[in-house]
Amino acid sequence: MKPEDLQKLVTFPMPYGKYKGRVIADLPGHYLNWFAREGFPRGELGSLLALMQEMDHNGLKPLLDPLRQATRPKQ
């Protein structure tokens, strides 16, 4: 894992499927677990999904909160 991968979790949209357009960090745990059972796609998307599944499984999603706040537009 590279530090920039964490930033990608809060900005990279799911390109297909039921959750198309939702950023990886916002995907539900059951969907991430399904990929873990069935196999992650190849490439960057698969790596990000695997990382997010691991974070979700271990209760580490709150670590992404500061990154989410940094990516929100200032009002």
Chimera marker file (.cmm) of the C-alpha trace (Angstrom):
<marker_set name="trace">
<marker id="1" x="0.000" y="0.000" z="0.000" r="1" g="1" b="0" radius="0.5"/>
<marker id="2" x="1.108" y="3.511" z="-0.804" r="1" g="1" b="0" radius="0.5"/>
<marker id="3" x="-0.085" y="6.557" z="1.179" r="1" g="1" b="0" radius="0.5"/>
<marker id="4" x="-1.825" y="7.929" z="-1.918" r="1" g="1" b="0" radius="0.5"/>
<marker id="5" x="-3.978" y="4.779" z="-1.998" r="1" g="1" b="0" radius="0.5"/>
<marker id="6" x="-5.833" y="6.049" z="1.078" r="1" g="1" b="0" radius="0.5"/>
<marker id="7" x="-6.642" y="9.274" z="-0.768" r="1" g="1" b="0" radius="0.5"/>
<marker id="8" x="-7.904" y="7.252" z="-3.719" r="1" g="1" b="0" radius="0.5"/>
<marker id="9" x="-10.320" y="5.365" z="-1.463" r="1" g="1" b="0" radius="0.5"/>
<marker id="10" x="-12.236" y="8.594" z="-0.812" r="1" g="1" b="0" radius="0.5"/>
<marker id="11" x="-12.117" y="9.863" z="-4.422" r="1" g="1" b="0" radius="0.5"/>
<marker id="12" x="-12.114" y="6.834" z="-6.765" r="1" g="1" b="0" radius="0.5"/>
<marker id="13" x="-15.650" y="5.972" z="-7.952" r="1" g="1" b="0" radius="0.5"/>
<marker id="14" x="-16.833" y="2.413" z="-8.479" r="1" g="1" b="0" radius="0.5"/>
<marker id="15" x="-16.943" y="2.103" z="-12.282" r="1" g="1" b="0" radius="0.5"/>
<marker id="16" x="-19.721" y="-0.496" z="-12.602" r="1" g="1" b="0" radius="0.5"/>
<marker id="17" x="-22.380" y="-2.550" z="-10.865" r="1" g="1" b="0" radius="0.5"/>
<marker id="18" x="-25.026" y="-1.778" z="-8.300" r="1" g="1" b="0" radius="0.5"/>
<marker id="19" x="-22.855" y="0.847" z="-6.623" r="1" g="1" b="0" radius="0.5"/>
<marker id="20" x="-21.557" y="2.518" z="-9.794" r="1" g="1" b="0" radius="0.5"/>
<marker id="21" x="-20.434" y="6.082" z="-9.059" r="1" g="1" b="0" radius="0.5"/>
<marker id="22" x="-20.082" y="5.593" z="-5.300" r="1" g="1" b="0" radius="0.5"/>
<marker id="23" x="-16.552" y="6.153" z="-4.005" r="1" g="1" b="0" radius="0.5"/>
<marker id="24" x="-14.752" y="3.021" z="-2.832" r="1" g="1" b="0" radius="0.5"/>
<marker id="25" x="-14.725" y="4.197" z="0.806" r="1" g="1" b="0" radius="0.5"/>
<marker id="26" x="-18.543" y="4.375" z="0.780" r="1" g="1" b="0" radius="0.5"/>
<marker id="27" x="-19.157" y="0.842" z="-0.473" r="1" g="1" b="0" radius="0.5"/>
<marker id="28" x="-21.040" y="-1.351" z="2.029" r="1" g="1" b="0" radius="0.5"/>
<marker id="29" x="-19.152" y="-4.043" z="3.897" r="1" g="1" b="0" radius="0.5"/>
<marker id="30" x="-21.257" y="-6.883" z="2.488" r="1" g="1" b="0" radius="0.5"/>
<marker id="31" x="-20.303" y="-5.835" z="-1.055" r="1" g="1" b="0" radius="0.5"/>
<marker id="32" x="-16.603" y="-5.686" z="-0.165" r="1" g="1" b="0" radius="0.5"/>
<marker id="33" x="-16.874" y="-9.086" z="1.530" r="1" g="1" b="0" radius="0.5"/>
<marker id="34" x="-18.519" y="-10.510" z="-1.588" r="1" g="1" b="0" radius="0.5"/>
<marker id="35" x="-15.485" y="-9.441" z="-3.629" r="1" g="1" b="0" radius="0.5"/>
<marker id="36" x="-13.202" y="-10.991" z="-1.007" r="1" g="1" b="0" radius="0.5"/>
<marker id="37" x="-15.034" y="-14.314" z="-1.388" r="1" g="1" b="0" radius="0.5"/>
<marker id="38" x="-15.467" y="-14.254" z="-5.178" r="1" g="1" b="0" radius="0.5"/>
<marker id="39" x="-12.218" y="-12.553" z="-6.138" r="1" g="1" b="0" radius="0.5"/>
<marker id="40" x="-11.184" y="-8.956" z="-6.580" r="1" g="1" b="0" radius="0.5"/>
<marker id="41" x="-10.845" y="-7.553" z="-10.109" r="1" g="1" b="0" radius="0.5"/>
<marker id="42" x="-7.362" y="-7.133" z="-11.514" r="1" g="1" b="0" radius="0.5"/>
<marker id="43" x="-5.464" y="-3.901" z="-11.441" r="1" g="1" b="0" radius="0.5"/>
<marker id="44" x="-5.869" y="-0.753" z="-9.410" r="1" g="1" b="0" radius="0.5"/>
<marker id="45" x="-9.579" y="-1.228" z="-8.779" r="1" g="1" b="0" radius="0.5"/>
<marker id="46" x="-9.015" y="-4.668" z="-7.272" r="1" g="1" b="0" radius="0.5"/>
<marker id="47" x="-6.187" y="-3.394" z="-5.093" r="1" g="1" b="0" radius="0.5"/>
<marker id="48" x="-8.328" y="-0.545" z="-3.790" r="1" g="1" b="0" radius="0.5"/>
<marker id="49" x="-11.292" y="-2.832" z="-3.117" r="1" g="1" b="0" radius="0.5"/>
<marker id="50" x="-9.047" y="-5.273" z="-1.234" r="1" g="1" b="0" radius="0.5"/>
<marker id="51" x="-7.580" y="-2.450" z="0.837" r="1" g="1" b="0" radius="0.5"/>
<marker id="52" x="-11.038" y="-1.084" z="1.650" r="1" g="1" b="0" radius="0.5"/>
<marker id="53" x="-12.333" y="-4.537" z="2.573" r="1" g="1" b="0" radius="0.5"/>
<marker id="54" x="-9.407" y="-5.004" z="4.957" r="1" g="1" b="0" radius="0.5"/>
<marker id="55" x="-9.996" y="-1.594" z="6.530" r="1" g="1" b="0" radius="0.5"/>
<marker id="56" x="-13.734" y="-2.218" z="6.871" r="1" g="1" b="0" radius="0.5"/>
<marker id="57" x="-13.213" y="-5.693" z="8.321" r="1" g="1" b="0" radius="0.5"/>
<marker id="58" x="-10.792" y="-4.355" z="10.940" r="1" g="1" b="0" radius="0.5"/>
<marker id="59" x="-12.886" y="-1.317" z="11.901" r="1" g="1" b="0" radius="0.5"/>
<marker id="60" x="-10.443" y="1.185" z="10.416" r="1" g="1" b="0" radius="0.5"/>
<marker id="61" x="-12.870" y="3.208" z="8.261" r="1" g="1" b="0" radius="0.5"/>
<marker id="62" x="-12.735" y="6.216" z="10.660" r="1" g="1" b="0" radius="0.5"/>
<marker id="63" x="-9.083" y="6.690" z="9.640" r="1" g="1" b="0" radius="0.5"/>
<marker id="64" x="-10.396" y="7.983" z="6.309" r="1" g="1" b="0" radius="0.5"/>
<marker id="65" x="-12.452" y="10.795" z="7.891" r="1" g="1" b="0" radius="0.5"/>
<marker id="66" x="-9.656" y="13.424" z="7.769" r="1" g="1" b="0" radius="0.5"/>
<marker id="67" x="-9.081" y="12.605" z="4.096" r="1" g="1" b="0" radius="0.5"/>
<marker id="68" x="-12.791" y="12.959" z="3.354" r="1" g="1" b="0" radius="0.5"/>
<marker id="69" x="-12.836" y="16.387" z="4.965" r="1" g="1" b="0" radius="0.5"/>
<marker id="70" x="-9.779" y="17.465" z="2.975" r="1" g="1" b="0" radius="0.5"/>
<marker id="71" x="-11.470" y="16.548" z="-0.323" r="1" g="1" b="0" radius="0.5"/>
<marker id="72" x="-14.718" y="18.408" z="0.368" r="1" g="1" b="0" radius="0.5"/>
<marker id="73" x="-15.019" y="21.804" z="-1.324" r="1" g="1" b="0" radius="0.5"/>
<marker id="74" x="-14.667" y="24.805" z="0.991" r="1" g="1" b="0" radius="0.5"/>
<marker id="75" x="-17.851" y="26.824" z="1.508" r="1" g="1" b="0" radius="0.5"/>
<link id1="1" id2="2" r="1" g="1" b="0" radius="0.2"/>
<link id1="2" id2="3" r="1" g="1" b="0" radius="0.2"/>
<link id1="3" id2="4" r="1" g="1" b="0" radius="0.2"/>
<link id1="4" id2="5" r="1" g="1" b="0" radius="0.2"/>
<link id1="5" id2="6" r="1" g="1" b="0" radius="0.2"/>
<link id1="6" id2="7" r="1" g="1" b="0" radius="0.2"/>
<link id1="7" id2="8" r="1" g="1" b="0" radius="0.2"/>
<link id1="8" id2="9" r="1" g="1" b="0" radius="0.2"/>
<link id1="9" id2="10" r="1" g="1" b="0" radius="0.2"/>
<link id1="10" id2="11" r="1" g="1" b="0" radius="0.2"/>
<link id1="11" id2="12" r="1" g="1" b="0" radius="0.2"/>
<link id1="12" id2="13" r="1" g="1" b="0" radius="0.2"/>
<link id1="13" id2="14" r="1" g="1" b="0" radius="0.2"/>
<link id1="14" id2="15" r="1" g="1" b="0" radius="0.2"/>
<link id1="15" id2="16" r="1" g="1" b="0" radius="0.2"/>
<link id1="16" id2="17" r="1" g="1" b="0" radius="0.2"/>
<link id1="17" id2="18" r="1" g="1" b="0" radius="0.2"/>
<link id1="18" id2="19" r="1" g="1" b="0" radius="0.2"/>
<link id1="19" id2="20" r="1" g="1" b="0" radius="0.2"/>
<link id1="20" id2="21" r="1" g="1" b="0" radius="0.2"/>
<link id1="21" id2="22" r="1" g="1" b="0" radius="0.2"/>
<link id1="22" id2="23" r="1" g="1" b="0" radius="0.2"/>
<link id1="23" id2="24" r="1" g="1" b="0" radius="0.2"/>
<link id1="24" id2="25" r="1" g="1" b="0" radius="0.2"/>
<link id1="25" id2="26" r="1" g="1" b="0" radius="0.2"/>
<link id1="26" id2="27" r="1" g="1" b="0" radius="0.2"/>
<link id1="27" id2="28" r="1" g="1" b="0" radius="0.2"/>
<link id1="28" id2="29" r="1" g="1" b="0" radius="0.2"/>
<link id1="29" id2="30" r="1" g="1" b="0" radius="0.2"/>
<link id1="30" id2="31" r="1" g="1" b="0" radius="0.2"/>
<link id1="31" id2="32" r="1" g="1" b="0" radius="0.2"/>
<link id1="32" id2="33" r="1" g="1" b="0" radius="0.2"/>
<link id1="33" id2="34" r="1" g="1" b="0" radius="0.2"/>
<link id1="34" id2="35" r="1" g="1" b="0" radius="0.2"/>
<link id1="35" id2="36" r="1" g="1" b="0" radius="0.2"/>
<link id1="36" id2="37" r="1" g="1" b="0" radius="0.2"/>
<link id1="37" id2="38" r="1" g="1" b="0" radius="0.2"/>
<link id1="38" id2="39" r="1" g="1" b="0" radius="0.2"/>
<link id1="39" id2="40" r="1" g="1" b="0" radius="0.2"/>
<link id1="40" id2="41" r="1" g="1" b="0" radius="0.2"/>
<link id1="41" id2="42" r="1" g="1" b="0" radius="0.2"/>
<link id1="42" id2="43" r="1" g="1" b="0" radius="0.2"/>
<link id1="43" id2="44" r="1" g="1" b="0" radius="0.2"/>
<link id1="44" id2="45" r="1" g="1" b="0" radius="0.2"/>
<link id1="45" id2="46" r="1" g="1" b="0" radius="0.2"/>
<link id1="46" id2="47" r="1" g="1" b="0" radius="0.2"/>
<link id1="47" id2="48" r="1" g="1" b="0" radius="0.2"/>
<link id1="48" id2="49" r="1" g="1" b="0" radius="0.2"/>
<link id1="49" id2="50" r="1" g="1" b="0" radius="0.2"/>
<link id1="50" id2="51" r="1" g="1" b="0" radius="0.2"/>
<link id1="51" id2="52" r="1" g="1" b="0" radius="0.2"/>
<link id1="52" id2="53" r="1" g="1" b="0" radius="0.2"/>
<link id1="53" id2="54" r="1" g="1" b="0" radius="0.2"/>
<link id1="54" id2="55" r="1" g="1" b="0" radius="0.2"/>
<link id1="55" id2="56" r="1" g="1" b="0" radius="0.2"/>
<link id1="56" id2="57" r="1" g="1" b="0" radius="0.2"/>
<link id1="57" id2="58" r="1" g="1" b="0" radius="0.2"/>
<link id1="58" id2="59" r="1" g="1" b="0" radius="0.2"/>
<link id1="59" id2="60" r="1" g="1" b="0" radius="0.2"/>
<link id1="60" id2="61" r="1" g="1" b="0" radius="0.2"/>
<link id1="61" id2="62" r="1" g="1" b="0" radius="0.2"/>
<link id1="62" id2="63" r="1" g="1" b="0" radius="0.2"/>
<link id1="63" id2="64" r="1" g="1" b="0" radius="0.2"/>
<link id1="64" id2="65" r="1" g="1" b="0" radius="0.2"/>
<link id1="65" id2="66" r="1" g="1" b="0" radius="0.2"/>
<link id1="66" id2="67" r="1" g="1" b="0" radius="0.2"/>
<link id1="67" id2="68" r="1" g="1" b="0" radius="0.2"/>
<link id1="68" id2="69" r="1" g="1" b="0" radius="0.2"/>
<link id1="69" id2="70" r="1" g="1" b="0" radius="0.2"/>
<link id1="70" id2="71" r="1" g="1" b="0" radius="0.2"/>
<link id1="71" id2="72" r="1" g="1" b="0" radius="0.2"/>
<link id1="72" id2="73" r="1" g="1" b="0" radius="0.2"/>
<link id1="73" id2="74" r="1" g="1" b="0" radius="0.2"/>
<link id1="74" id2="75" r="1" g="1" b="0" radius="0.2"/>
</marker_set>
